[in-house]
């Protein structure tokens, strides 16, 4: 690799002593004279170049500049009365001054609090002390593309929804602001890490009666993030729809990354038509995100998902639907969830004569969680916690440059008390990179094998079906209670067994409400079913869900 320039008249902080200390880390002894002088000058050259960039103004990409709005952007913390489920992080009311369509006119949208909204703080579920920022949480200077697209479609941004610490939990007790509650049963998990989004959308699904409690301010739609199930687990627990789209269909630019290979943003809503219209608004190439591929449609070529969803209920041939047997055998799957999903699938998909249903074996599905883990765990802490930049061109979140790293004792104590998985990411990342340096590359190759296994099944079948979460929502662990590390870790073990494989493979996966189970105190709690389709055929997943929904309606009338 060429050195671009050798410094002259440059006051360097690098001394010969530092050079020798650096070399000693690898057991290298640099000889005095030419070796020492040459390597010292080369190191000082690198210092000069990096200092030049460090001291230069940052670049705000024009496509990410704040969308012009009808009034100055302000935000506020909602009161407890307005936010009894702790689902909101910050509230706002942002509307575009010159929208370009009316697809979301009159709709209020909540954004997971790891997505950049210009003028609002980004918390990522963390305490303010985790940021080296003079005023606490950093304020975003950019609008993520998904924010701009909502505003341009005449939607209003109603605020940021609480998310779990570093977006690294499938449950809802790790956010700095405390547990997020399930609207079906206060004190129960809303799922994570898009916990606030799930809870807010669940409010729209819970039947309202004269005796119903007031659950505060609402939103019509939400945009969540999903690296292992963080849209679909909350969807399952809260009785709503949540879509992890095909990887690369919706731009992830401007959102907190855990690992580029598994990063997804997607729509969450209480109805299937709302999922379709929000997908149409959000999808398409943004010109920035390297997660997008030549298969990603340009904005003008995005499919009309609402129209495709509304096509006549009798297609040219019945949909071919296959339940993955291995998904009904994952550790921790409760009998009530297993039976609810299986029975609902067999009863409601074929109810209108629109589908034929089978059960098939995909042995690699059982390997999916291990492949997902090995492919991402080494680097996940560096991406999420240290805000490292991948080796390809990307546009990081400028406001998170103030995120402290590495963990100090105060941060470690907070992470251990709230979400021990964060500290575990740190320890695992260091250990695995030293002990298994070649396994990440092998795991990435195994991702292609996993994708091929699903693709083979999808050559014969239109969609695949699994349970979403292995159980109904469990009770939240309260702050200060059940605080031992393993009690907090154990609660999340196995929760994403059926969801994380599709983050790795990139297939679209939608959680659909399919019935109810019983909580540990007799509570009536939702059960979710996951529908998976071919990559770039998200509309088939939506149509399969619509057929299932029609079957449920027919079944309720019989």
C-alpha positions as CSV (number, residue, x, y, z in Angstrom):
1,X,0.0,0.0,0.0
2,X,1.5,3.3,-1.1
3,X,2.3,6.1,1.4
4,X,0.8,9.3,0.1
5,X,3.3,11.7,1.5
6,X,6.2,12.0,4.0
7,X,5.8,14.8,6.5
8,X,8.1,17.8,6.7
9,X,8.1,20.5,9.3
10,X,5.4,18.4,11.1
11,X,5.3,18.3,14.9
12,X,4.6,14.7,15.7
13,X,3.6,13.2,19.0
14,X,5.2,9.8,18.1
15,X,8.6,9.2,19.7
16,X,11.1,6.4,19.0
17,X,10.2,5.0,22.4
18,X,6.5,4.7,21.4
19,X,7.5,2.9,18.1
20,X,9.5,0.3,20.1
21,X,6.6,-0.2,22.5
22,X,4.3,-0.7,19.6
23,X,6.5,-3.3,18.0
24,X,7.0,-5.1,21.2
25,X,3.3,-6.0,21.3
26,X,4.0,-8.5,18.5
27,X,7.4,-9.5,19.9
28,X,9.3,-7.5,17.2
29,X,12.6,-5.7,17.9
30,X,13.3,-2.8,15.6
31,X,17.0,-2.2,15.0
32,X,18.4,1.3,15.6
33,X,19.5,3.3,12.6
34,X,17.8,2.9,9.2
35,X,15.0,0.6,10.4
36,X,14.1,2.8,13.4
37,X,14.3,6.1,11.4
38,X,12.3,4.8,8.4
39,X,9.5,3.2,10.4
40,X,9.2,6.2,12.7
41,X,8.9,8.5,9.6
42,X,6.2,6.2,8.1
43,X,4.2,6.1,11.3
44,X,4.4,9.9,11.6
45,X,3.2,10.1,8.0
46,X,0.1,8.1,8.9
47,X,-0.4,10.3,12.0
48,X,-0.3,13.5,9.9
49,X,-2.8,12.2,7.3
50,X,-5.3,11.0,10.0
51,X,-4.9,14.3,12.0
52,X,-5.7,16.2,8.8
53,X,-9.0,14.3,8.4
54,X,-9.8,14.5,12.1
55,X,-9.4,18.3,12.0
56,X,-11.4,18.8,8.8
57,X,-15.2,19.6,8.8
58,X,-17.5,16.6,8.5
59,X,-19.5,16.0,5.4
60,X,-23.3,16.1,5.4
61,X,-24.5,14.0,2.5
62,X,-27.2,16.1,0.7
63,X,-29.5,13.1,0.5
64,X,-29.5,13.0,4.3
65,X,-30.0,16.7,5.0
66,X,-33.1,17.5,7.2
67,X,-36.3,17.3,5.2
68,X,-37.9,20.8,5.1
69,X,-40.7,20.8,7.6
70,X,-43.8,23.0,8.2
71,X,-42.4,24.3,11.5
72,X,-39.2,24.3,13.4
73,X,-38.4,20.8,14.8
74,X,-38.9,20.4,18.6
75,X,-39.2,17.4,20.9
76,X,-40.3,16.6,24.4
77,X,-40.3,13.8,26.9
78,X,-43.9,12.5,27.3
79,X,-45.5,12.5,30.7
80,X,-46.1,9.2,32.5
81,X,-49.8,9.7,31.8
82,X,-49.2,10.0,28.1
83,X,-46.7,7.2,28.2
84,X,-47.8,4.5,30.7
85,X,-46.3,1.7,28.8
86,X,-42.9,3.4,28.5
87,X,-43.1,2.9,24.8
88,X,-42.2,6.5,23.8
89,X,-38.6,7.7,24.1
90,X,-39.2,11.3,22.8
91,X,-42.2,12.9,21.2
92,X,-42.3,15.3,18.3
93,X,-44.6,16.4,15.4
94,X,-42.7,16.7,12.2
95,X,-44.4,17.1,8.8
96,X,-42.9,17.9,5.5
97,X,-43.5,21.3,4.0
98,X,-43.5,19.9,0.4
99,X,-44.5,16.2,0.4
100,X,-44.4,14.5,-2.9
101,X,-47.2,11.9,-2.4
102,X,-50.2,11.3,-0.2
103,X,-49.6,7.6,0.6
104,X,-49.3,8.3,4.4
105,X,-51.5,11.4,4.6
106,X,-52.9,11.8,8.2
107,X,-50.8,8.9,9.5
108,X,-48.6,9.2,12.6
109,X,-45.4,7.2,12.5
110,X,-43.1,6.1,15.3
111,X,-39.4,5.5,14.7
112,X,-37.3,3.1,16.7
113,X,-34.9,5.2,18.7
114,X,-31.8,4.0,16.8
115,X,-32.9,5.8,13.6
116,X,-31.6,9.3,12.9
117,X,-34.2,12.1,12.9
118,X,-32.6,15.5,12.4
119,X,-33.1,17.7,15.5
120,X,-33.9,14.8,17.8
121,X,-31.7,12.9,20.2
122,X,-30.6,9.4,19.5
123,X,-30.5,7.2,22.6
124,X,-30.2,3.7,21.3
125,X,-31.7,2.6,24.6
126,X,-28.6,3.8,26.5
127,X,-28.0,6.0,29.5
128,X,-26.9,9.5,28.6
129,X,-23.6,8.8,30.5
130,X,-22.6,6.4,27.7
131,X,-22.1,9.5,25.4
132,X,-19.2,11.9,25.7
133,X,-21.6,14.7,24.8
134,X,-21.8,18.0,26.9
135,X,-25.6,18.0,26.8
136,X,-26.3,14.3,27.3
137,X,-27.8,12.6,24.3
138,X,-26.4,13.7,20.9
139,X,-28.8,15.4,18.5
140,X,-28.9,14.0,15.0
141,X,-27.9,16.3,12.1
142,X,-29.4,14.0,9.5
143,X,-32.7,12.4,8.5
144,X,-32.3,8.7,7.7
145,X,-33.7,7.9,4.2
146,X,-36.7,6.1,5.9
147,X,-37.5,9.3,7.8
148,X,-37.4,11.4,4.6
149,X,-39.5,8.9,2.7
150,X,-42.2,8.9,5.4
151,X,-42.3,12.7,5.4
152,X,-42.3,12.9,1.6
153,X,-45.3,10.6,1.6
154,X,-47.2,13.1,3.8
155,X,-46.8,11.1,7.0
156,X,-45.9,12.8,10.3
157,X,-43.1,11.7,12.6
158,X,-44.8,11.4,16.0
159,X,-41.6,10.5,17.9
160,X,-39.0,7.9,18.7
161,X,-40.1,4.6,20.3
162,X,-38.1,3.1,23.1
163,X,-35.5,0.5,22.1
164,X,-33.4,-1.9,24.0
165,X,-29.8,-1.2,25.0
166,X,-27.7,-1.1,21.9
167,X,-30.6,-2.8,20.1
168,X,-29.2,-6.0,21.6
169,X,-32.1,-7.8,23.4
170,X,-35.2,-9.7,22.2
171,X,-37.0,-8.7,25.4
172,X,-38.1,-5.4,26.8
173,X,-36.4,-4.7,30.2
174,X,-33.0,-3.4,29.2
175,X,-33.6,0.2,28.0
176,X,-32.1,2.9,30.2
177,X,-35.6,4.3,30.8
178,X,-36.9,1.0,32.2
179,X,-39.1,-1.8,31.0
180,X,-41.5,-1.4,28.1
181,X,-44.9,-3.0,28.8
182,X,-47.2,-5.2,26.7
183,X,-50.6,-3.5,26.1
184,X,-52.3,-6.9,26.4
185,X,-50.9,-7.3,30.0
186,X,-49.1,-4.6,31.9
187,X,-45.9,-6.0,33.4
188,X,-45.3,-8.4,30.5
189,X,-42.6,-8.2,27.8
190,X,-43.3,-6.2,24.6
191,X,-40.4,-8.1,23.0
192,X,-37.3,-6.4,21.7
193,X,-35.3,-4.8,20.6
194,X,-38.1,-2.7,18.8
195,X,-40.0,-2.9,22.1
196,X,-41.6,0.6,22.0
197,X,-42.7,0.1,18.4
198,X,-44.3,-3.2,19.2
199,X,-46.0,-1.9,22.3
200,X,-47.4,1.2,20.4
201,X,-48.7,-0.9,17.6
202,X,-50.1,-3.4,20.0
203,X,-52.3,-0.6,21.4
204,X,-54.0,-0.5,18.1
205,X,-54.7,-4.2,18.2
206,X,-56.1,-4.5,21.7
207,X,-59.9,-4.4,21.8
208,X,-61.2,-1.2,23.5
209,X,-64.0,-1.6,26.0
210,X,-65.6,1.0,28.4
211,X,-63.4,-0.3,31.2
212,X,-60.1,-0.2,29.2
213,X,-57.4,1.8,30.8
214,X,-56.0,4.8,29.0
215,X,-52.7,3.7,27.5
216,X,-51.5,7.2,26.5
217,X,-50.5,8.7,23.2
218,X,-50.7,6.5,20.1
219,X,-49.1,6.2,16.6
220,X,-50.6,4.6,13.5
221,X,-47.5,2.9,12.1
222,X,-44.0,2.2,13.2
223,X,-40.6,1.5,11.7
224,X,-38.5,-1.0,13.6
225,X,-35.1,-2.6,13.2
226,X,-34.3,-6.3,13.1
227,X,-30.9,-8.1,13.3
228,X,-32.1,-11.4,14.8
229,X,-35.9,-11.0,15.3
230,X,-36.2,-7.5,16.7
231,X,-39.3,-6.6,14.6
232,X,-40.9,-10.0,14.6
233,X,-40.5,-10.9,18.3
234,X,-42.3,-7.7,19.4
235,X,-44.9,-8.4,16.6
236,X,-45.5,-11.8,18.0
237,X,-45.8,-10.7,21.7
238,X,-48.1,-7.7,20.9
239,X,-50.4,-9.4,18.4
240,X,-49.4,-7.3,15.4
241,X,-47.8,-7.6,11.9
242,X,-44.1,-7.0,11.7
243,X,-42.0,-7.5,8.5
244,X,-38.3,-8.0,8.2
245,X,-38.1,-7.4,4.4
246,X,-35.6,-8.9,2.0
247,X,-32.2,-7.8,3.0
248,X,-31.3,-4.7,1.0
249,X,-34.9,-3.7,0.0
250,X,-35.2,-0.9,2.5
251,X,-32.1,1.3,3.1
252,X,-30.5,1.0,6.5
253,X,-28.5,4.3,6.2
254,X,-28.8,6.4,9.3
255,X,-29.6,3.6,11.8
256,X,-27.5,1.9,14.4
257,X,-25.7,-1.1,12.9
258,X,-25.1,-4.4,14.7
259,X,-23.6,-6.1,11.6
260,X,-24.2,-5.1,8.0
261,X,-25.0,-8.6,6.9
262,X,-28.0,-8.8,9.2
263,X,-29.2,-5.2,9.5
264,X,-32.8,-4.6,8.5
265,X,-35.4,-1.9,8.9
266,X,-39.0,-2.7,8.4
267,X,-42.7,-1.8,8.9
268,X,-44.7,-2.7,12.0
269,X,-48.5,-2.2,12.1
270,X,-51.8,-3.6,13.4
271,X,-53.1,-4.4,9.9
272,X,-51.7,-6.0,6.8
273,X,-52.7,-3.2,4.4
274,X,-50.7,-0.8,6.6
275,X,-47.6,-3.0,6.3
276,X,-48.0,-3.0,2.5
277,X,-48.3,0.8,2.1
278,X,-45.4,1.5,4.5
279,X,-43.3,-1.1,2.6
280,X,-44.0,0.7,-0.7
281,X,-43.0,4.1,0.9
282,X,-39.8,2.8,2.4
283,X,-38.4,0.4,-0.3
284,X,-35.9,1.2,-2.9
285,X,-32.2,2.2,-3.5
286,X,-30.9,5.2,-1.7
287,X,-27.6,5.6,-3.4
288,X,-25.6,5.3,-0.2
289,X,-26.3,2.0,1.6
290,X,-23.8,-0.7,0.6
291,X,-26.2,-3.4,1.9
292,X,-28.2,-2.8,-1.2
293,X,-27.3,-4.8,-4.3
294,X,-28.0,-4.7,-8.1
295,X,-31.2,-6.6,-7.2
296,X,-32.5,-3.7,-5.1
297,X,-35.1,-1.8,-7.1
298,X,-34.7,1.9,-7.9
299,X,-37.3,4.1,-6.3
300,X,-39.4,4.4,-9.5
301,X,-39.4,0.6,-9.9
302,X,-40.6,-0.3,-6.4
303,X,-43.6,-2.7,-6.5
304,X,-47.0,-1.4,-5.7
305,X,-47.4,-3.6,-2.6
306,X,-50.9,-2.4,-1.7
307,X,-52.2,-3.2,-5.2
308,X,-50.5,-6.6,-5.2
309,X,-52.0,-7.3,-1.7
310,X,-55.5,-6.4,-3.0
311,X,-55.4,-8.7,-6.0
312,X,-58.4,-11.1,-6.3
313,X,-58.4,-13.7,-3.6
314,X,-58.4,-16.6,-6.1
315,X,-55.0,-16.7,-7.8
316,X,-54.3,-18.8,-10.9
317,X,-53.2,-21.6,-8.7
318,X,-53.3,-22.1,-5.0
319,X,-50.4,-21.0,-2.9
320,X,-48.1,-23.8,-1.9
321,X,-47.3,-23.5,1.8
322,X,-44.9,-25.6,3.8
323,X,-44.4,-25.8,7.6
324,X,-40.7,-26.3,8.5
325,X,-40.8,-29.3,10.9
326,X,-37.5,-28.4,12.5
327,X,-39.0,-25.0,13.5
328,X,-41.5,-26.9,15.7
329,X,-38.8,-28.7,17.5
330,X,-36.5,-25.8,18.6
331,X,-35.5,-25.9,22.3
332,X,-37.8,-23.9,24.5
333,X,-40.8,-24.0,22.2
334,X,-43.9,-24.2,24.4
335,X,-46.6,-26.7,23.5
336,X,-49.3,-24.0,23.4
337,X,-47.3,-22.0,20.8
338,X,-46.4,-25.1,18.8
339,X,-50.0,-26.3,18.7
340,X,-51.6,-22.8,18.1
341,X,-49.3,-22.1,15.1
342,X,-49.6,-25.6,13.6
343,X,-53.4,-25.9,14.0
344,X,-54.0,-22.3,12.8
345,X,-51.8,-22.9,9.7
346,X,-53.6,-26.1,8.8
347,X,-57.0,-24.7,9.4
348,X,-56.9,-21.2,8.0
349,X,-54.5,-21.2,5.0
350,X,-56.6,-23.6,3.0
351,X,-60.0,-22.4,4.3
352,X,-60.9,-20.5,1.1
353,X,-59.4,-23.1,-1.2
354,X,-56.5,-20.6,-2.0
355,X,-53.7,-22.7,-0.6
356,X,-52.4,-26.2,-0.2
357,X,-50.3,-26.9,2.9
358,X,-47.5,-29.4,3.6
359,X,-44.9,-30.1,6.2
360,X,-41.3,-30.5,5.1
361,X,-37.8,-31.0,6.5
362,X,-35.1,-28.4,6.2
363,X,-32.3,-29.8,8.4
364,X,-30.1,-26.7,8.0
365,X,-32.8,-24.6,9.7
366,X,-31.6,-26.1,13.0
367,X,-28.1,-25.0,12.2
368,X,-29.3,-21.4,11.4
369,X,-28.8,-19.9,14.9
370,X,-25.2,-21.2,15.1
371,X,-24.4,-19.9,11.7
372,X,-26.0,-16.5,12.5
373,X,-24.0,-16.3,15.7
374,X,-20.6,-17.3,14.3
375,X,-21.0,-15.0,11.3
376,X,-21.7,-11.9,13.4
377,X,-20.7,-12.3,17.1
378,X,-17.0,-11.4,16.7
379,X,-17.7,-8.0,15.2
380,X,-21.1,-7.1,16.7
381,X,-19.7,-5.3,19.6
382,X,-17.4,-3.3,17.4
383,X,-20.2,-2.2,15.1
384,X,-22.8,-1.4,17.7
385,X,-20.8,-0.3,20.7
386,X,-17.6,1.1,19.2
387,X,-19.3,2.4,16.0
388,X,-16.6,0.8,13.9
389,X,-16.9,1.4,10.1
390,X,-17.0,-1.6,7.8
391,X,-14.3,-2.0,5.2
392,X,-16.6,-0.9,2.4
393,X,-18.0,2.6,1.7
394,X,-20.6,3.5,4.2
395,X,-22.1,6.5,5.9
396,X,-22.0,6.2,9.7
397,X,-24.3,8.0,12.1
398,X,-22.4,11.3,12.7
399,X,-24.0,11.9,16.1
400,X,-22.8,8.6,17.5
401,X,-19.2,9.6,17.2
402,X,-19.6,10.7,20.9
403,X,-20.4,7.2,22.0
404,X,-17.9,6.1,24.6
405,X,-15.8,3.1,24.0
406,X,-14.3,0.8,25.3
407,X,-16.5,0.0,28.3
408,X,-15.3,1.6,31.5
409,X,-16.3,0.3,34.9
410,X,-19.4,2.6,35.1
411,X,-20.6,1.4,31.7
412,X,-19.9,-2.2,32.5
413,X,-21.9,-2.0,35.7
414,X,-24.8,-0.4,33.9
415,X,-24.7,-3.0,31.1
416,X,-24.5,-5.8,33.6
417,X,-27.4,-4.5,35.5
418,X,-29.6,-3.9,32.5
419,X,-28.4,-6.1,29.6
420,X,-25.5,-8.5,30.3
421,X,-25.6,-9.4,26.6
422,X,-23.7,-6.2,25.9
423,X,-20.7,-7.0,28.1
424,X,-20.9,-10.6,26.7
425,X,-20.5,-9.1,23.2
426,X,-17.3,-7.4,24.3
427,X,-15.8,-10.5,25.9
428,X,-16.9,-12.8,23.1
429,X,-15.6,-10.5,20.4
430,X,-12.2,-10.4,22.0
431,X,-12.0,-14.1,22.7
432,X,-13.4,-15.3,19.4
433,X,-11.2,-13.1,17.3
434,X,-8.1,-14.4,19.0
435,X,-9.1,-18.1,19.3
436,X,-11.2,-18.7,16.1
437,X,-9.8,-16.2,13.6
438,X,-10.9,-18.2,10.5
439,X,-14.4,-19.2,11.7
440,X,-16.1,-15.9,10.7
441,X,-15.1,-16.4,7.1
442,X,-16.3,-20.0,7.2
443,X,-19.6,-19.0,8.9
444,X,-20.1,-16.5,6.1
445,X,-19.7,-19.3,3.5
446,X,-22.2,-21.3,5.6
447,X,-24.7,-18.4,5.2
448,X,-24.7,-19.1,1.5
449,X,-25.3,-22.8,2.3
450,X,-28.2,-21.9,4.6
451,X,-29.7,-19.6,2.0
452,X,-29.4,-22.3,-0.6
453,X,-31.3,-24.7,1.7
454,X,-34.2,-22.3,2.0
455,X,-34.1,-21.5,-1.7
456,X,-34.4,-25.2,-2.7
457,X,-37.5,-25.5,-0.5
458,X,-38.9,-22.3,-2.1
459,X,-38.5,-23.7,-5.6
460,X,-41.3,-26.1,-4.7
461,X,-43.2,-24.0,-2.2
462,X,-44.3,-20.3,-2.3
463,X,-43.8,-19.7,1.4
464,X,-42.4,-21.4,4.5
465,X,-44.1,-21.2,7.9
466,X,-42.6,-21.4,11.5
467,X,-43.6,-20.2,14.9
468,X,-42.2,-16.7,15.5
469,X,-41.4,-16.7,19.2
470,X,-41.1,-19.9,21.2
471,X,-43.5,-18.7,23.9
472,X,-46.1,-16.0,24.6
473,X,-44.8,-12.9,26.3
474,X,-43.1,-13.5,29.6
475,X,-43.1,-11.1,32.6
476,X,-40.6,-8.3,32.4
477,X,-37.7,-8.4,34.8
478,X,-38.0,-5.2,36.9
479,X,-35.1,-2.9,37.7
480,X,-33.4,-3.9,40.9
481,X,-35.1,-7.3,40.9
482,X,-33.9,-10.7,39.6
483,X,-30.7,-8.8,38.8
484,X,-28.2,-11.7,38.7
485,X,-26.5,-12.0,35.4
486,X,-27.7,-15.4,34.4
487,X,-31.3,-14.6,35.3
488,X,-31.3,-11.7,32.8
489,X,-29.4,-13.7,30.1
490,X,-31.4,-16.9,30.5
491,X,-34.7,-15.1,29.9
492,X,-33.6,-14.4,26.3
493,X,-32.0,-17.7,25.5
494,X,-33.6,-19.3,22.4
495,X,-36.1,-16.5,21.8
496,X,-34.8,-15.9,18.3
497,X,-34.2,-19.5,17.3
498,X,-36.7,-19.3,14.4
499,X,-36.1,-15.7,13.4
500,X,-32.4,-15.2,13.3
501,X,-31.6,-17.7,10.5
502,X,-33.6,-15.4,8.1
503,X,-31.5,-12.4,9.1
504,X,-28.5,-14.3,7.9
505,X,-30.1,-15.7,4.8
506,X,-31.8,-12.4,3.8
507,X,-35.3,-13.9,3.1
508,X,-38.3,-11.7,3.8
509,X,-40.1,-12.9,7.0
510,X,-43.4,-11.6,8.4
511,X,-44.8,-12.3,11.8
512,X,-48.6,-12.7,11.7
513,X,-51.0,-12.9,14.7
514,X,-52.5,-16.4,14.6
515,X,-54.2,-16.9,18.0
516,X,-53.7,-16.6,21.7
517,X,-52.0,-18.5,24.5
518,X,-52.1,-18.1,28.3
519,X,-49.5,-16.3,30.4
520,X,-48.2,-17.6,33.7
521,X,-51.0,-15.8,35.6
522,X,-53.8,-16.8,33.2
523,X,-53.4,-13.7,31.0
524,X,-54.6,-13.9,27.4
525,X,-51.5,-13.2,25.2
526,X,-51.0,-13.2,21.5
527,X,-49.1,-15.9,19.5
528,X,-47.3,-15.1,16.3
529,X,-46.7,-17.2,13.2
530,X,-43.8,-16.4,10.8
531,X,-44.3,-16.5,7.0
532,X,-41.1,-16.6,4.9
533,X,-40.8,-16.1,1.2
534,X,-38.3,-15.9,-1.7
535,X,-35.9,-13.0,-1.6
536,X,-37.3,-10.0,-3.5
537,X,-40.8,-11.5,-3.5
538,X,-42.0,-9.8,-0.3
539,X,-45.4,-9.4,-2.0
540,X,-46.0,-13.2,-2.0
541,X,-45.4,-13.2,1.8
542,X,-48.0,-10.5,2.1
543,X,-50.5,-12.3,-0.1
544,X,-50.0,-15.5,1.9
545,X,-50.7,-13.6,5.1
546,X,-53.8,-12.1,3.6
547,X,-55.1,-15.5,2.6
548,X,-54.5,-16.7,6.2
549,X,-56.3,-13.7,7.6
550,X,-59.3,-14.4,5.4
551,X,-59.3,-18.0,6.6
552,X,-59.3,-16.7,10.2
553,X,-62.3,-14.5,9.5
554,X,-64.1,-17.4,7.9
555,X,-63.3,-19.6,10.8
556,X,-64.6,-17.1,13.3
557,X,-68.0,-17.1,11.5
558,X,-68.4,-20.9,11.5
